Amino acid sequence: AAKSILAQAILDGVSQISVFVRSVSTEKTRPYLDKLQERTGFKVNLYALEDTSELQSRIAESDLLVNATSVGMDGQSSPVPESINLPEALLVADIIYQPFETPFLKWARSQGNPAVNGLGMLLYQAAEAFQLWTGKEMPTDEIWQSLTEKYK
């Protein structure tokens, strides 16, 4: 999902993207980002998640913060240290939809930030697949209602 989110952000015309990964994952991540830059001309900045000073600096300049990992599915973990301060208008998104509210989203909301989970992404991916397979539009409004009732 992270790769798709990056590609779509570039297509949508963002001016800057910073990706934070665990330091042990930088060697694995760099080749993909290099290939993305080669194909799009867009340079994605890569940082170690453990560098909390850089993390704070980049978040302070951001409009959107996305967790595209499984960290938080246990209902206890958060991908970002709670010592980080979020700018007031920063939108926080977590691609996880179960639990409905991850610790990451709870933390963001406790700082007054708008926050969304991955349930909408799940729904609209399903709607695209439904359209491809059946040639019909999926009743997303009805399904959204059912999903939010089930997962809240």
ABEGO torsion letter per residue (X at the ends): XAAAAAAAAAAAGBABBBBBBBAAAAAAAAAAAAAAAAAAGBBBBBBBAABAAAAAAAAAABABBBBABABGAAGABBABBAABBBBAABBBBBABAOBABBAAAAAAAAAGBBBBBAAAAAAAAAAAAAAAAAGBBBBAAAAAAAAAAAAX
